């Protein structure tokens, strides 16, 4: 059924997106990949192309309109610009995984804001792709926990299998290899996320694949290429807990009871202190007389 972005979905992706923006800024300028294959990362500089320019018109497909209306209904008419991020998300799903200028212009028109207000948002968050991506956008988590657990080996294995570098797309348009910062599944590191744009809004999915080895990551991509549905989540276990023999590192004995103050003693101490203060004040008052 159509994917309706929930507040949790959007918050998770926004936090990941803001983290990626901060890391890009800290790392400094990124050497851009060739324009023909570059998808995400680097500078957000627009160049008109025959299918991405403001002389073209674009609209949400009929299948997406119930989702669009449901999103708009969340906000009072004078605050409907608050629907900008979820509408851009749906527009990206409906537009083969990226936001063209004409798609952003349509969102601006629906929200009755200047187009620049939409451009500002779309170019800030890395969850929005400003150039075309493959049908499957494969993003490797590159933050410290995943890196310590081998995410660079995951990235290399995927790069070798696809025959592309990071932020590039395969010649057949099936895959784009990307990177994201902290996806929030550190206990199951390393991991990848895959956005599936192969069937528009109706078939859109955004899934995590966790506890990966390089071979596991390649197997997930091979399964997607074959039209299969690989197992989502951990590839080796059903719970989020430390792996291996003797992995239980905490709660190895009887837990201590909660620490509670003796409230009766606290009350008695406070009353005694108040009585002593009153006696001292009375003594001082008597001395004045």
Buried (B, 14 or more C-beta within 10 A) or exposed (E): EBBBBEEEBBEBBEBBBBBBBEBBEEEEEEEEBEEEBBBBBBEBEBEEEEEBEEEBEBBBEEEBEEBBEEBBEEBEEEEBBEBBBBBBBBBBBBBBBBBBBBBBBBBBEBBEBEBEBBBEBBBEBBBBBBBBBBBBBBBBBBBEBBBEBBBBBBBBBBBEBBEBEBBBBBEEEBBBBBBBBBBEBBBBBBBBBBBBBBEBBBBBBBBBBBBBBBEBBBBBBEBBBEEEEBEEBBBEEEEEEEEEEEEEEEEEEEEEEEEEEEEEEEEEEEEEEEEEEEEEEEEEEEEEE
